[in-house]
Amino acid sequence: MEKLIIPAVSLFLALGSVATAQTATVTVPGEVRTYVLEQKTPSATFEGELAVGTALPETVEIHTIPDQPEYGYVIVNDKRVLVNPKTRTVVEIVQ
């Protein structure tokens, strides 16, 4: 019985750390937010819930941010959204 408990506890702890890593918050530099707030890009329409972690479809054009290749932005449903351009996932809803 002891041989089963130890692996089960190890698995539980390992899975718990994976779940924690997925919910970690990203610290976005202030100049990135400022840049996005200043842009006059037209708003795209997105059907569904817009939240951190949502993957945007290929039909939504992601705009680049100068000198910040790890961030992109888009205005979706009149909300300014920071996006990871590689994965197309929402990093932060700025407005």
Backbone as a printed PyTorch tensor [residue, N CA C, xyz], in Angstrom:
tensor([[[  0.8190,  -1.1910,   0.0000],
         [  0.0000,   0.0000,   0.0000],
         [  0.8680,   1.2620,   0.0000]],

        [[  1.9720,   1.2830,   0.7780],
         [  2.8490,   2.4450,   0.8190],
         [  3.4430,   2.7270,  -0.5570]],

        [[  3.6800,   1.6950,  -1.3380],
         [  4.2770,   1.8790,  -2.6580],
         [  3.3430,   2.6420,  -3.5920]],

        [[  2.0380,   2.5710,  -3.3790],
         [  1.0770,   3.2940,  -4.2090],
         [  0.8820,   4.7200,  -3.7260]],

        [[  0.9730,   4.9690,  -2.4610],
         [  0.7120,   6.3010,  -1.9090],
         [  1.7930,   7.2920,  -2.3350]],

        [[  3.0380,   6.9140,  -2.2580],
         [  4.1280,   7.8310,  -2.5930],
         [  4.0600,   8.2750,  -4.0590]],

        [[  3.8940,   7.3650,  -5.0320],
         [  3.7660,   7.8350,  -6.4240],
         [  2.5250,   8.7000,  -6.6310]],

        [[  1.4420,   8.3940,  -5.9470],
         [  0.2250,   9.1900,  -6.1030],
         [  0.4380,  10.6030,  -5.5840]],

        [[  1.1120,  10.7410,  -4.4560],
         [  1.3990,  12.0650,  -3.9070],
         [  2.3390,  12.8230,  -4.8410]],

        [[  3.3450,  12.1540,  -5.3620],
         [  4.2820,  12.7950,  -6.2870],
         [  3.5590,  13.2890,  -7.5330]],

        [[  2.6610,  12.4900,  -8.0680],
         [  1.8920,  12.8800,  -9.2430],
         [  1.0180,  14.0870,  -8.9360]],

        [[  0.3610,  14.0700,  -7.7840],
         [ -0.4970,  15.1800,  -7.3690],
         [  0.3140,  16.4720,  -7.2840]],

        [[  1.4800,  16.4180,  -6.6630],
         [  2.3170,  17.6110,  -6.5270],
         [  2.8150,  18.0940,  -7.8820]],

        [[  3.1740,  17.1770,  -8.7540],
         [  3.6470,  17.5520, -10.0870],
         [  2.5420,  18.2230, -10.8900]],

        [[  1.3510,  17.6840, -10.8500],
         [  0.2320,  18.2760, -11.5920],
         [ -0.1490,  19.6240, -11.0180]],

        [[ -0.0570,  19.7660,  -9.7320],
         [ -0.3640,  21.0510,  -9.1010],
         [  0.5680,  22.1490,  -9.5690]],

        [[  1.8480,  21.8390,  -9.7410],
         [  2.7960,  22.8540, -10.2050],
         [  2.5580,  23.2030, -11.6690]],

        [[  2.1010,  22.2460, -12.4770],
         [  1.7730,  22.5320, -13.8730],
         [  0.5960,  23.4910, -13.9460]],

        [[ -0.4220,  23.2480, -13.1530],
         [ -1.5980,  24.1210, -13.1550],
         [ -1.2250,  25.5260, -12.7050]],

        [[ -0.3530,  25.6390, -11.7400],
         [  0.0770,  26.9470, -11.2630],
         [  0.8360,  27.6910, -12.3500]],

        [[  1.6690,  27.0080, -13.0750],
         [  2.4530,  27.6480, -14.1270],
         [  1.5610,  28.1990, -15.2250]],

        [[  0.4660,  27.5590, -15.5230],
         [ -0.4210,  28.0140, -16.5830],
         [ -1.1910,  29.2650, -16.1970]],

        [[ -1.3740,  29.5280, -14.9040],
         [ -2.1510,  30.6770, -14.4810],
         [ -1.2660,  31.8380, -14.0490]],

        [[  0.0330,  31.7630, -14.2890],
         [  0.9440,  32.8260, -13.8950],
         [  0.6060,  34.1060, -14.6550]],

        [[  0.7140,  35.2370, -13.9750],
         [  0.4260,  36.4990, -14.6210],
         [  1.6600,  37.0050, -15.3520]],

        [[  1.4370,  37.7340, -16.4130],
         [  2.5080,  38.2890, -17.2190],
         [  2.6140,  39.7660, -16.8770]],

        [[  3.8210,  40.2310, -16.6180],
         [  4.0280,  41.6510, -16.3420],
         [  4.3760,  42.3360, -17.6500]],

        [[  3.4600,  43.1520, -18.1170],
         [  3.6350,  43.8460, -19.3920],
         [  4.2570,  45.2140, -19.1180]],

        [[  5.3170,  45.5660, -19.8440],
         [  5.9390,  46.8860, -19.6410],
         [  4.9530,  48.0260, -19.8800]],

        [[  5.0750,  49.0690, -19.0900],
         [  4.1760,  50.2220, -19.1880],
         [  4.1730,  50.8730, -20.5560]],

        [[  5.3440,  50.9010, -21.2060],
         [  5.4020,  51.5480, -22.5280],
         [  4.6030,  50.7770, -23.5700]],

        [[  4.4420,  49.4680, -23.3730],
         [  3.6190,  48.6680, -24.2800],
         [  2.1560,  49.0840, -24.1310]],

        [[  1.6860,  49.1860, -22.9040],
         [  0.2910,  49.6190, -22.6630],
         [  0.0590,  51.0160, -23.2330]],

        [[  0.9920,  51.9180, -22.9770],
         [  0.8630,  53.2970, -23.4720],
         [  0.7570,  53.3160, -24.9910]],

        [[  1.6100,  52.5510, -25.6580],
         [  1.5820,  52.4940, -27.1180],
         [  0.2210,  52.0160, -27.6110]],

        [[ -0.2780,  50.9560, -27.0100],
         [ -1.5580,  50.3760, -27.4440],
         [ -2.6970,  51.3610, -27.2100]],

        [[ -2.6850,  52.0610, -26.0990],
         [ -3.7450,  53.0360, -25.8050],
         [ -3.7460,  54.2080, -26.7760]],

        [[ -2.6120,  54.5130, -27.3790],
         [ -2.5030,  55.6450, -28.3000],
         [ -2.8930,  55.3080, -29.7360]],

        [[ -3.0370,  54.0350, -30.0740],
         [ -3.2960,  53.6330, -31.4580],
         [ -4.7580,  53.8620, -31.8520]],

        [[ -4.9500,  54.1770, -33.1150],
         [ -6.2890,  54.4440, -33.6720],
         [ -6.6820,  53.3550, -34.6680]],

        [[ -6.4590,  52.1200, -34.3060],
         [ -6.7450,  50.9810, -35.1700],
         [ -8.2360,  50.6530, -35.1250]],

        [[ -8.8590,  50.3090, -36.2520],
         [-10.2740,  49.9200, -36.2330],
         [-10.5070,  48.6670, -35.3780]],

        [[-11.6740,  48.5730, -34.8060],
         [-12.0290,  47.4310, -33.9620],
         [-12.4680,  46.2420, -34.8060]],

        [[-11.9750,  45.0690, -34.4330],
         [-12.4020,  43.8190, -35.0650],
         [-13.5330,  43.2260, -34.2350]],

        [[-14.3320,  42.3760, -34.8620],
         [-15.4230,  41.7090, -34.1560],
         [-15.0010,  40.2910, -33.8100]],

        [[-15.2760,  39.9030, -32.5710],
         [-14.9440,  38.5590, -32.1090],
         [-16.1690,  37.9840, -31.4170]],

        [[-16.6180,  36.8450, -31.8970],
         [-17.7420,  36.1460, -31.2760],
         [-17.1970,  35.2550, -30.1700]],

        [[-17.7550,  35.3450, -29.0020],
         [-17.3020,  34.5160, -27.8960],
         [-16.7740,  35.3690, -26.7670]],

        [[-16.3400,  34.6920, -25.7180],
         [-15.8440,  35.3970, -24.5380],
         [-14.3920,  35.7980, -24.7460]],

        [[-14.1140,  37.0560, -24.5040],
         [-12.7630,  37.5770, -24.6330],
         [-12.1580,  37.6480, -23.2360]],

        [[-11.1210,  36.8330, -22.9870],
         [-10.4830,  36.7760, -21.6740],
         [ -9.0140,  36.4340, -21.8490]],

        [[ -8.2320,  36.6630, -20.8120],
         [ -6.8210,  36.2760, -20.8360],
         [ -6.7410,  34.7770, -21.1040]],

        [[ -5.9180,  34.4120, -22.0640],
         [ -5.7730,  33.0080, -22.4440],
         [ -6.5920,  32.6190, -23.6630]],

        [[ -7.5260,  33.4690, -24.0750],
         [ -8.3280,  33.1900, -25.2710],
         [ -7.4320,  33.2680, -26.5060]],

        [[ -7.5280,  32.2820, -27.3740],
         [ -6.7830,  32.2950, -28.6400],
         [ -7.6510,  32.9730, -29.7000]],

        [[ -7.0940,  33.9650, -30.3500],
         [ -7.8290,  34.6790, -31.3870],
         [ -7.6830,  33.9510, -32.7200]],

        [[ -8.7420,  33.9210, -33.5160],
         [ -8.6780,  33.2230, -34.8030],
         [ -7.7800,  33.9580, -35.8050]],

        [[ -7.3890,  33.2600, -36.8510],
         [ -6.5260,  33.8250, -37.8940],
         [ -7.1800,  35.0180, -38.5940]],

        [[ -8.4930,  35.1270, -38.5340],
         [ -9.1930,  36.2200, -39.1970],
         [ -8.9990,  37.5550, -38.4890]],

        [[ -8.5280,  37.5360, -37.2510],
         [ -8.2640,  38.7630, -36.5000],
         [ -6.8080,  39.1580, -36.7390]],

        [[ -6.6160,  40.3580, -37.3180],
         [ -5.2630,  40.8300, -37.6210],
         [ -4.5880,  41.3610, -36.3620]],

        [[ -3.4270,  40.7870, -36.0340],
         [ -2.6480,  41.2280, -34.8810],
         [ -1.6030,  42.2280, -35.3700]],

        [[ -1.5500,  43.3770, -34.7020],
         [ -0.6240,  44.4410, -35.0780],
         [  0.6370,  44.3560, -34.2260]],

        [[  1.7620,  44.7320, -34.8340],
         [  3.0310,  44.6790, -34.1220],
         [  3.2290,  45.9340, -33.2720]],

        [[  4.1120,  45.8070, -32.2930],
         [  4.4950,  46.9290, -31.4500],
         [  5.9920,  47.1340, -31.6630]],

        [[  6.4030,  48.3360, -32.0890],
         [  7.8210,  48.5730, -32.3740],
         [  8.7120,  48.2240, -31.1680]],

        [[  9.7970,  47.5360, -31.4510],
         [ 10.7990,  47.1520, -30.4520],
         [ 10.2470,  46.2310, -29.3580]],

        [[  9.0920,  45.6140, -29.5710],
         [  8.4860,  44.7030, -28.5900],
         [  7.9680,  43.4610, -29.3240]],

        [[  8.8530,  42.6240, -29.8740],
         [  8.4050,  41.4890, -30.6940],
         [  7.6120,  40.4360, -29.9170]],

        [[  7.7070,  40.4340, -28.5900],
         [  6.9630,  39.4400, -27.8160],
         [  5.5170,  39.8380, -27.5620]],

        [[  5.1350,  41.0520, -27.9910],
         [  3.7590,  41.5270, -27.8190],
         [  3.1880,  42.0060, -29.1400]],

        [[  1.9150,  41.7770, -29.3040],
         [  1.1550,  42.3470, -30.3950],
         [ -0.1070,  42.9230, -29.7810]],

        [[ -0.8840,  43.6220, -30.5860],
         [ -2.1440,  44.1430, -30.0510],
         [ -3.2210,  44.0880, -31.1150]],

        [[ -4.4230,  44.1590, -30.6510],
         [ -5.5830,  44.2360, -31.5230],
         [ -6.6930,  44.9150, -30.7230]],

        [[ -7.5370,  45.6120, -31.4260],
         [ -8.7280,  46.1610, -30.7820],
         [ -9.8700,  45.2480, -31.2030]],

        [[-10.4760,  44.6070, -30.2140],
         [-11.5240,  43.6230, -30.4570],
         [-12.7560,  44.0320, -29.6690]],

        [[-13.8950,  44.1250, -30.3560],
         [-15.1530,  44.5160, -29.7080],
         [-14.9550,  45.7950, -28.8910]],

        [[-14.1890,  46.7410, -29.4480],
         [-13.8840,  48.0390, -28.8350],
         [-13.0490,  47.9290, -27.5570]],

        [[-12.3500,  46.8190, -27.3680],
         [-11.4380,  46.6540, -26.2360],
         [-10.0260,  46.4990, -26.7710]],

        [[ -9.0940,  47.1630, -26.1290],
         [ -7.6910,  47.0550, -26.5250],
         [ -7.0870,  45.8360, -25.8320]],

        [[ -6.4810,  44.9730, -26.6370],
         [ -6.0370,  43.6720, -26.1470],
         [ -4.5810,  43.4440, -26.5310]],

        [[ -3.7640,  43.0550, -25.5320],
         [ -2.3920,  42.6440, -25.7990],
         [ -2.3900,  41.1560, -26.0850]],

        [[ -1.6070,  40.7600, -27.0790],
         [ -1.6260,  39.3820, -27.5630],
         [ -0.1990,  38.8670, -27.7080]],

        [[ -0.0040,  37.5840, -27.4340],
         [  1.2500,  36.9210, -27.7660],
         [  1.1560,  36.6080, -29.2570]],

        [[  1.9540,  37.2630, -30.1110],
         [  1.8030,  37.0630, -31.5590],
         [  2.1410,  35.6590, -32.0410]],

        [[  2.9350,  34.9140, -31.2840],
         [  3.2930,  33.5550, -31.6900],
         [  2.1450,  32.5840, -31.4700]],

        [[  1.4300,  32.7500, -30.3640],
         [  0.3410,  31.8200, -30.0310],
         [ -1.0370,  32.4000, -30.2790]],

        [[ -1.1120,  33.7200, -30.5330],
         [ -2.3670,  34.4400, -30.7690],
         [ -3.2580,  34.4590, -29.5250]],

        [[ -2.6800,  34.2240, -28.3520],
         [ -3.4860,  34.2270, -27.1320],
         [ -3.4530,  35.5930, -26.4660]],

        [[ -4.5740,  35.9410, -25.8370],
         [ -4.7160,  37.2050, -25.1370],
         [ -3.8520,  37.1610, -23.8810]],

        [[ -3.0130,  38.1860, -23.7200],
         [ -2.1430,  38.3220, -22.5590],
         [ -2.7770,  39.2410, -21.5320]],

        [[ -3.3980,  40.3140, -22.0260],
         [ -4.0200,  41.2960, -21.1300],
         [ -5.0550,  42.0990, -21.9010]],

        [[ -6.1630,  42.4150, -21.2400],
         [ -7.1500,  43.3240, -21.8000],
         [ -6.8590,  44.6780, -21.1680]],

        [[ -6.4180,  45.6190, -21.9810],
         [ -5.9660,  46.9210, -21.4770],
         [ -7.1590,  47.8090, -21.1680]],

        [[ -8.2130,  47.7020, -21.9620],
         [ -9.3660,  48.5920, -21.7750],
         [-10.6310,  47.8000, -21.9210]]])
